[in-house]
Amino acid sequence: MPRTRPASPQHLRDVLDLEQLDTNLFRSRVNQENMNGSLFGGQILGQGLRAAALTVEGARQPHSLHGYFLLAGASDTPVIYDVELTRDGGSFSTRRVVARQRAKTIFHMELSFHREESGFEHYGALDIDVPDPEQLTSTEELARKYSALLPKDSPPLESWPSIIEFRPVNPDDLFMRKARVARGLYWIRSSSKLPDDPLTQLAGLAYLSDYFLLTTTLLNHPESMGTRVMMASLDHAMWFHRPCRADEWLLVDSTSPFMGGARGFANGHVYDVNRRLVASVAQEGLVRPMKAG
């Protein structure tokens, strides 16, 4: 049992700073509590990616990850990351990360790393005109406008983590769930500067990827505004296409092609400020309407 409860992060760089306990064994220094009292899934994604990358020699960078959330993390005890060195080949390295708390596995993830190579190139362009983030409503303004409209059991916008900045392109869709289709676009970034190394920036992107993706499944369900809804990530997959900075504005274009059986599926594409595709992400989660009483 830990002697003290892990501190809450003040900056995203705090989340990504791990303590090395032994060869291939790491521990979180801080814990970010989610709005439902459990650990924020983005913390586990970012920390797990960083733990795996610290065991990879050379200049190989992560190009994909596939993870499963098995148990809700507890915010009062550190997370232990045990990294298995699955394979180191001529071009690719594979790692498996198991995250544990109190001897129970709460998450596991497979990751692949690739040395830099050149080859053919193309990428899908954004199919819609989107305002730059400076033209959109700030978090403080959103809080003043929308806090009173949220369900009574929702935390106020003022309490949302200050370690990130976000600006939805269509805030009415996000906060009132009146979208015609389940598609959300928003800008997001770390609110403070991160170290310049590519690994930290990509771990920061993995962290950011867990914000609002599952919420996309509810954007065209206005009836959910008057209902308590349990939401929890089940799995998460991500592909890193090119280097980017998580402390500079990134545009997430998220859609939900399916919702049913108390599960929602959403995928997304991440673009930099020049509208270049930098990453793709997909997630399925529990989205369960709660009975009154």
NUMI-309500 format. One line per 4 residues: number of its first residue (from 0); their letters; for each residue y, x, z of N, C-alpha, C. Coordinates in steps of 0.02 Angstrom, whole numbers, plus 50000, padded with zeros to 5 digits. Each point is the difference from the previous one (the first is absolute). Example, Ala and Ser with C-alpha at 12.3 -4.5 7.8 and 13.67 -1.06 7.14 Angstrom:
<pts>
0 = as = 49716 50660 50390 50059 49955 50000 50060 50045 50000 | 50053 49982 49964 50059 50042 50003 50055 49961 50037;
</pts>
This chain:
<pts>
0 = mprt = 49941 50042 50000 50059 49958 50000 50063 50044 50000 | 50051 49983 49961 50060 50040 49999 50038 49995 50065 | 50034 50053 50019 50038 50000 50062 50062 49956 49993 | 50029 49998 49941 50061 49961 49989 49993 49961 49935;
4 = rpas = 50037 49945 49996 50001 49960 49939 50038 50038 49946 | 49974 50002 49938 50037 50035 49946 50069 49970 49990 | 50048 50043 49986 50069 49977 49989 50005 49962 49934 | 50051 49959 49994 50015 49966 49937 50040 50048 49955;
8 = pqhl = 49989 49997 49935 50036 50047 49955 50073 49980 49993 | 50042 50051 49996 50071 49989 49986 50015 50010 49926 | 49958 50039 49967 50008 50015 49929 49931 50001 49967 | 49997 49991 49935 49936 50002 49964 49968 50068 50007;
12 = rdvl = 50039 50053 50002 49970 50067 50008 49961 50006 50065 | 50019 49962 50052 49963 50000 50062 49929 49973 49990 | 49994 49947 49960 49936 49968 49987 49953 50050 49966 | 50027 50040 49955 49959 50044 49959 49985 50067 50032;
16 = dleq = 50023 50011 50061 49989 50063 50035 49938 49993 50044 | 49946 50034 49981 49936 49995 50035 49987 50061 50044 | 49962 49990 50053 49977 50055 50042 49929 50019 49978 | 49988 50065 49988 49934 50022 49981 49961 50018 50063;
20 = ldtn = 49944 49966 50011 49959 50010 50059 49946 50052 49989 | 49973 50002 49939 49946 50045 49983 49996 50004 49924 | 49954 50038 49974 49990 50003 49928 49985 49930 49974 | 50043 49976 49955 49991 49935 49967 50006 49941 50048;
24 = lfrs = 50031 50009 50058 50009 49947 50049 50073 49996 50022 | 50030 49941 49993 50072 49992 50011 50013 49939 50044 | 50060 49998 50029 50019 49944 50044 50073 49981 49988 | 50013 49935 50003 50069 49976 49992 50041 50019 50061;
28 = rvnq = 50063 50017 49987 50047 50016 50055 50039 49938 50021 | 50011 49954 49952 50037 49938 50015 49959 49942 49972 | 50015 49940 50025 49969 49939 49975 50055 49950 49983 | 49994 49969 49942 50047 49947 49981 49968 49932 50010;
32 = enmn = 50027 49962 50047 49972 49934 50014 50021 49951 49946 | 49952 49960 49977 50013 49950 49949 50032 49939 50032 | 50021 49953 49958 50033 49940 50026 49952 49956 50040 | 49934 50008 49989 49952 49960 50038 49972 50037 50059;
36 = gslf = 50029 50058 50017 49979 50038 50058 49948 50053 49986 | 49969 50000 49942 49952 50052 49982 50035 50057 49966 | 49962 50050 49978 50029 50056 49963 50019 49979 49929 | 50055 50026 49975 50019 49987 49931 49953 50038 49954;
40 = ggqi = 49972 49964 49950 49951 50030 49955 50028 50058 49960 | 50064 49999 49984 50029 50055 49962 49997 50065 50038 | 50004 49997 50066 49993 50061 50041 49932 50032 49987 | 49947 49959 50001 49932 50027 49992 49991 50028 49929;
44 = lgqg = 50028 49966 49951 49996 50025 49931 50035 50067 49992 | 50062 50004 50024 50038 50062 49993 49970 50057 50040 | 49980 49987 50062 49971 50052 50041 49932 50022 49974 | 49960 49951 49977 49935 50017 49974 50004 50044 49938;
48 = lraa = 50047 49983 49955 50010 50040 49940 50021 50071 50019 | 50047 50005 50047 50024 50067 50020 49944 50040 50032 | 49959 49969 50043 49945 50036 50031 49952 50027 49948 | 49983 49959 49951 49955 50022 49947 50030 50058 49961;
52 = altv = 50064 49993 49982 50032 50051 49959 50005 50067 50036 | 50005 49999 50066 50005 50063 50037 49935 50040 49998 | 49946 49970 49975 49936 50035 49994 49987 50024 49928 | 50047 49986 49955 49991 50018 49929 50039 50064 49986;
56 = egar = 49967 50051 49975 50033 50063 49985 50028 49999 49930 | 50050 50042 49989 50031 50004 49934 50053 49947 49991 | 50019 49989 49937 50055 49954 49984 49976 49931 49979 | 49940 49981 50017 49975 49935 49980 50035 49944 50038;
60 = qphs = 50019 49948 49963 50036 49944 50028 49957 49937 49996 | 50009 49953 50047 49961 49938 49998 50017 49960 49937 | 49949 49971 49968 50012 49956 49943 49973 49930 50013 | 49956 49991 50051 49976 49933 50015 49973 49997 50070;
64 = lhgy = 50003 49940 50029 49969 49986 50065 49974 49929 50001 | 49946 49990 50038 49970 49934 50008 49979 49993 50073 | 50031 49953 50035 49988 49994 50072 49982 49930 50021 | 49966 49994 50058 49982 49936 50029 50024 49998 50073;
68 = flla = 50037 49947 50016 50020 49988 50069 49944 49960 50034 | 49970 50029 50052 49941 49971 50031 50016 49964 50066 | 50044 50029 50040 50021 49970 50063 50075 50009 50007 | 50032 49954 50034 50072 50008 50014 50010 50060 50045;
72 = gasd = 50047 50043 49982 50015 50058 50041 50040 49980 50062 | 49992 50038 50054 50036 49989 50062 50059 50047 50003 | 50057 49974 50022 50061 50041 50001 50006 50043 50062 | 49954 49991 50049 50007 50037 50063 49957 50062 50004;
76 = tpvi = 49965 50018 49946 49958 50060 50001 50004 50035 49933 | 49997 50067 49998 50005 50036 49936 49942 49984 49953 | 50011 50013 49937 49948 49992 49949 49972 50069 49984 | 49934 50006 50000 49966 50062 49983 49977 49996 49928;
80 = ydve = 50015 50051 49960 49981 50002 49929 49949 50056 49990 | 49939 49981 49981 49946 50047 49989 49990 50006 49924 | 50010 50059 49973 49998 50010 49927 49935 50034 49980 | 49965 49969 49953 49939 50029 49972 50016 50033 49933;
84 = ltrd = 49983 50064 49992 50011 50035 49937 49942 49985 49953 | 50006 49945 49964 49945 49976 49959 49984 50047 49943 | 50051 50021 49962 49987 50043 49943 50064 50036 49979 | 49993 50063 49979 50052 50039 49968 49973 50026 49934;
88 = ggsf = 50022 49969 49945 49978 50021 49934 50052 50044 49966 | 49990 50011 49935 50045 50043 49963 50069 49970 49992 | 50005 49933 49994 50064 49967 49990 50016 49948 50054 | 49949 49973 50032 50011 49945 50047 49970 50018 50068;
92 = strr = 50032 49973 50053 49973 50004 50068 49997 49929 50027 | 49946 49985 50036 49989 49933 50028 49995 50006 50076 | 50033 49954 50035 49998 49998 50072 49985 49929 50025 | 49968 49996 50058 49991 49936 50034 50031 50005 50068;
96 = vvar = 50041 49951 50018 50035 49999 50064 49976 49940 50040 | 49981 50012 50062 49982 49947 50047 50050 50000 50057 | 50034 49944 50009 50049 49993 50054 49968 49963 50058 | 50007 50027 50061 49968 49971 50059 50050 49993 50058;
100 = qrak = 49986 49950 50040 50033 49991 50065 49947 49978 50050 | 50000 50032 50058 49952 49983 50053 49928 49998 49973 | 49983 50050 49959 49933 50009 49972 49979 49946 49951 | 50047 49958 49978 49985 49950 49950 50036 50016 49935;
104 = tifh = 49965 49990 49944 50031 50012 49935 50044 49940 49982 | 50064 50014 49988 50046 49946 49983 50018 50001 49925 | 49984 50056 49966 50021 50006 49930 49961 50058 49970 | 49981 49993 49936 49974 50059 49964 50026 49999 49929;
108 = mels = 50004 50059 49971 50033 50008 49935 49970 50057 49961 | 49992 49990 49935 49980 50054 49954 50062 50020 49961 | 50009 50065 49990 50058 50025 49962 49976 50053 49950 | 50036 50004 49945 49986 50051 49950 50064 50039 49984;
112 = fhre = 49992 50066 49993 50056 50045 49987 49987 50036 49934 | 50052 50015 49963 49993 50028 49933 50050 50058 49991 | 49977 50054 49971 50046 50054 49983 50044 49979 49941 | 50059 50026 49996 50047 49981 49947 49974 50020 49931;
116 = esgf = 50001 49953 49954 49980 50013 49931 50047 49964 49953 | 50002 50021 49938 50040 49966 49949 49953 49964 49952 | 50027 49948 49965 49959 49961 49954 50042 49946 49967 | 49967 49951 49970 50035 49944 49969 50037 49960 50053;
120 = ehyg = 50054 49967 49980 50040 49962 50049 50024 49934 49970 | 49999 49948 50041 50035 49938 49987 50003 49963 50067 | 50044 49952 50005 50001 49957 50060 50033 49934 49983 | 49979 49948 50036 50027 49933 49989 50071 49995 50027;
124 = aldi = 50044 49971 49960 50070 49993 50020 50010 49935 50039 | 50049 49999 50043 50018 49940 50037 50023 49947 49950 | 49974 49939 50007 50012 49948 49950 50057 49953 50019 | 50042 50020 50048 50054 49957 50023 50059 50044 50021;
128 = dvpd = 50060 49974 49989 50060 50036 50022 50009 49989 50075 | 50008 50054 50037 50006 49997 50073 50064 50035 50021 | 50041 49969 50042 50061 50034 50023 49983 50063 50040 | 50045 50048 50000 49992 50059 50042 50006 49979 50073;
132 = peql = 49970 50038 50046 50001 49980 50071 50069 49993 50029 | 50048 50041 49976 50068 49996 50026 50034 49934 49985 | 49974 49963 49953 50028 49935 49982 49970 49942 50040 | 49951 50015 50042 49963 49948 50036 50019 49997 50073;
136 = tste = 49978 49946 50033 50018 49987 50070 49966 50049 50047 | 50038 50027 50047 49973 50048 50048 49958 49964 50052 | 49961 50039 50038 49958 49971 50052 50042 49963 50052 | 50057 50028 50019 50043 49968 50050 50025 49933 49975;
140 = elar = 50020 49997 49937 50023 49937 49972 49944 49949 49994 | 49940 50023 49982 49942 49956 49997 49986 49969 50069 | 50006 50040 50052 49987 49976 50067 50049 49944 50018 | 50063 50009 49984 50050 49949 50016 49987 49935 49962;
144 = kysa = 49976 50006 49938 49992 49941 49958 49935 49962 50011 | 49945 50037 50013 49934 49968 49997 49964 49993 50067 | 50022 50033 50053 49962 49998 50062 49987 49930 50024 | 50050 49956 49995 49993 49932 50025 49952 49958 49958;
148 = llpk = 49984 50022 49940 49956 49962 49956 49927 50017 50008 | 49985 50054 50035 49931 50022 50008 49962 49955 50049 | 49934 49996 49995 49962 49962 50049 50015 50023 50072 | 49994 49954 50047 50020 50015 50069 49961 50057 50031;
152 = dspp = 49937 50010 49978 49960 50053 50030 50008 50066 49963 | 50045 50003 49950 50011 50062 49963 50049 50044 50038 | 49990 50065 50000 50049 50044 50032 50065 50000 49961 | 50057 50006 50034 50064 50000 49965 50005 50061 49954;
156 = lesw = 50038 49991 49946 50007 50055 49953 50031 50062 50033 | 50041 49989 50051 50032 50056 50033 49949 50047 50033 | 49939 49974 50013 49949 50040 50033 49954 50036 49951 | 50010 49990 49936 49959 50034 49951 50010 50076 50005;
160 = psii = 49950 50040 49983 50006 50072 50010 50061 50030 49966 | 50037 50040 50037 50060 50032 49973 49983 50064 49963 | 49936 50020 49999 49983 50063 49967 49994 49991 49924 | 50005 49938 49976 50001 49988 49929 50060 49956 49982;
164 = efrp = 50021 50005 49937 50050 49955 49972 49966 49960 49944 | 50015 49936 49996 49973 49962 49945 50053 49950 49976 | 49997 49986 49935 50047 49953 49970 49962 49958 49948 | 49982 49938 50017 49965 49957 49952 50046 49979 49944;
168 = vnpd = 49973 49998 49939 50039 49979 49942 50015 49925 50005 | 49952 49961 50024 50009 49927 50008 49985 49981 50072 | 50048 50008 50045 49986 49988 50071 49980 49928 50016 | 50024 49951 49961 49979 49931 50013 49924 49992 49992;
172 = dlfm = 49973 50034 49949 49927 49997 49990 49963 50029 50060 | 50026 50055 50028 49966 50034 50055 50004 49960 50064 | 50059 49974 50016 50011 49970 50065 49992 49924 50001 | 50002 49968 49942 49992 49927 49999 49938 49979 49962;
176 = rkar = 49967 50047 49966 49936 49989 49966 50004 49941 49950 | 50050 50005 49958 50009 49949 49949 49995 50028 49930 | 49965 50056 49993 49994 50032 49935 49959 49957 49953 | 50017 50002 49936 49962 49962 49950 49931 50029 49991;
180 = varg = 49996 50066 50001 49936 50035 49996 49998 50052 50056 | 49940 50023 50017 49992 50048 50054 50015 50070 49974 | 50064 50014 49993 50021 50067 49979 50062 50020 50040 | 49997 50058 50030 50055 50025 50040 50021 50069 49977;
184 = lywi = 50066 50011 49999 50027 50065 49983 50047 50022 50056 | 49992 50061 50022 50045 50025 50052 50005 50076 49997 | 50057 50024 50022 50012 50072 50007 49984 50020 50071 | 49972 50059 50009 49982 50023 50067 50003 50076 50002;
188 = rsss = 50015 50026 50060 50001 50073 50009 50001 50015 50075 | 49984 50062 50018 50010 50024 50068 50075 50001 50014 | 50019 49979 50060 50071 49999 50017 50027 50068 50020 | 49956 50049 50007 50021 50068 50016 49964 50048 49953;
192 = klpd = 50027 50059 49994 49972 50050 49953 49933 50025 50025 | 49955 50011 49953 49934 50028 50014 49998 50073 49977 | 49954 50040 50026 49991 50067 49973 49988 49998 49925 | 50019 50054 49966 49999 50000 49927 49931 50009 49970;
196 = dplt = 49950 50021 50039 49935 50015 49970 49969 49936 49972 | 49966 50006 49941 49971 49942 49966 49950 49961 50043 | 49962 50034 50043 49950 49966 50041 50034 49950 50046 | 50052 50021 50035 50034 49954 50047 50030 49942 49962;
200 = qlag = 50028 50013 49941 50030 49945 49962 49947 49949 49979 | 49941 50023 49978 49948 49953 49980 49970 49964 50060 | 49994 50034 50056 49977 49966 50061 50051 49947 50021 | 50064 50015 49990 50052 49951 50014 49994 49940 49953;
204 = layl = 49983 50012 49937 49991 49945 49953 49940 49958 50020 | 49945 50031 50022 49943 49961 50024 50020 49955 50058 | 50039 50027 50045 50026 49960 50056 50040 49940 49975 | 50047 50012 49955 50043 49947 49975 49961 49947 49962;
208 = sdyf = 49944 50018 49970 49963 49954 49957 49972 49940 50038 | 49998 50003 50066 49971 49945 50038 50052 49948 50021 | 50063 50012 49982 50053 49952 50016 50001 49944 49947 | 49996 49938 50021 50015 49941 49959 49951 49987 49944;
212 = lltt = 49951 50043 49989 49953 49988 49945 49961 49936 50012 | 49973 49993 50060 49961 49939 50014 50044 49938 50004 | 50063 50010 50018 50047 49943 50003 50008 49968 49931 | 49988 50038 49947 50006 49973 49932 49955 49940 49991;
216 = tlln = 49943 49998 50035 49953 49945 49991 50029 49933 50023 | 50054 50002 50040 50029 49938 50027 50065 49980 49967 | 50024 50039 49952 50067 49988 49973 50008 49932 49968 | 49947 49972 49971 50004 49934 49969 49964 49946 50041;
220 = hpes = 49998 50010 50066 49970 49951 50045 50051 49980 50053 | 50049 49959 49983 50051 49981 50049 49972 49965 50061 | 49941 49968 49993 49970 49966 50058 49981 50049 50055 | 49994 50065 49983 49983 50049 50051 50057 50014 50048;
224 = mgtr = 50062 49980 49981 50057 50012 50044 49994 49960 50065 | 49969 49943 49999 49993 49960 50060 49934 50007 50034 | 49961 50051 49981 49933 50009 50026 49991 50071 50027 | 49966 50007 50056 49983 50066 50024 49946 50029 49956;
228 = vmma = 50011 50061 49976 49953 50031 49953 49978 50067 50028 | 49935 50010 50004 49972 50065 50019 49992 50041 49937 | 50029 50060 49999 49996 50045 49943 49976 50068 50023 | 49950 50027 49966 49974 50066 50017 49972 50033 49938;
232 = sldh = 50016 50064 49990 49973 50037 49943 49925 50010 50008 | 49964 49991 49945 49927 50013 50000 49983 50065 49965 | 50029 50010 49942 49989 50064 49965 50064 50018 49962 | 50001 50062 49977 50061 50026 49969 49980 50055 49951;
236 = amwf = 50024 49996 49940 49986 50051 49949 50066 50023 49970 | 50004 50063 49984 50063 50027 49973 49985 50057 49952 | 50042 50003 49948 49995 50053 49950 50069 50032 49992 | 50003 50066 50008 50062 50037 49995 50005 50030 49930;
240 = hrpc = 50049 49978 49961 50004 50021 49930 50043 50062 49990 | 50054 50005 50036 50045 50057 49992 50037 50012 50066 | 50027 50060 50010 50036 50013 50063 50061 49955 50006 | 50017 49983 50062 50060 49962 50014 50021 50014 50072;
244 = rade = 50057 49974 50019 50026 50009 50068 50000 49933 50035 | 49970 49998 50059 50000 49939 50040 50065 49991 50038 | 50043 50051 50001 50066 49992 50032 50055 49985 49949 | 49980 49984 49939 50046 49974 49949 49975 49931 49979;
248 = wllv = 50045 49959 49973 49982 49931 49985 49942 49996 49951 | 49952 49958 50017 49943 49985 49957 49996 49925 49990 | 49986 49979 49939 49995 49929 49984 49927 49979 49999 | 49982 49949 50040 49933 49973 50000 50000 49933 49964;
252 = dsts = 49957 49993 49950 49991 49938 49962 49930 49975 50018 | 49997 49948 50043 49936 49977 50027 49985 49929 49975 | 49938 49988 49982 49978 49933 49979 49935 49982 50037 | 49988 49935 50006 49939 49976 50032 49964 49954 49951;
256 = pfmg = 49949 50024 49965 49964 49958 49952 49951 49952 50032 | 49985 50009 50065 49949 49956 50031 50014 49992 50074 | 49989 49937 50023 49999 49984 50071 49948 49945 50010 | 49954 50009 50046 49950 49950 50013 49951 50023 50052;
260 = garg = 49967 49951 50034 49951 50017 50050 50028 50039 50058 | 50064 49990 50016 50034 50036 50054 50009 50074 49984 | 49995 50018 49936 50013 50069 49979 50051 49999 49943 | 50047 50048 50004 50049 50007 49947 49995 50069 49969;
264 = fang = 50009 50004 49935 49997 50064 49964 50068 50012 49968 | 50024 50061 50006 50064 50019 49968 49993 50070 49972 | 50033 50012 49944 50005 50068 49974 50073 50014 49984 | 50015 50063 49990 50069 50018 49988 50006 50066 49962;
268 = hvyd = 50058 50008 49970 50018 50063 49968 50064 50026 50032 | 50004 50064 50009 50057 50032 50033 50036 50044 49949 | 50066 49990 49996 50043 50036 49953 50054 50038 50038 | 50022 50056 49970 50057 50035 50029 50065 49969 49975;
272 = vnrr = 50057 50029 50018 50064 49970 49982 50011 50001 49925 | 49965 50044 49964 50005 50002 49927 49951 49954 49966 | 49967 49957 50040 49951 49951 49976 49939 50034 49968 | 49982 50058 50025 49938 50034 49979 49945 49980 50048;
276 = lvas = 49942 49984 49974 49943 49981 50042 49975 50062 50039 | 49997 49994 50067 49978 50057 50040 49935 49986 50038 | 49982 49935 50011 49939 49985 50037 49980 49928 49987 | 49937 49985 50012 49974 49931 49998 49961 49988 50064;
280 = vaqe = 49999 49936 50021 49969 49984 50064 49969 49931 49997 | 49947 49989 50038 49967 49934 50004 49976 49990 50071 | 50001 49937 50022 49981 49985 50068 49972 49929 50004 | 49947 49991 50040 49977 49933 50019 50008 49993 50075;
284 = glvr = 50018 49940 50021 50010 49989 50071 49981 49931 50022 | 49990 49994 50065 49988 49934 50030 50067 49963 50004 | 50003 49940 49973 50059 49958 50004 49975 49931 50023 | 50000 49990 50065 49967 49942 50030 50050 49954 50033;
288 = pmka = 50008 49938 49976 50042 49952 50035 49971 49985 50068 | 50042 50000 50052 49976 49989 50068 50011 49927 50019 | 49951 49972 50035 50005 49931 50022 50051 49996 50057 | 50036 49944 50002 50048 49990 50053 49965 49991 50067;
292 = g = 50035 50020 50053 49972 49991 50067 49971 50063 50028;
</pts>
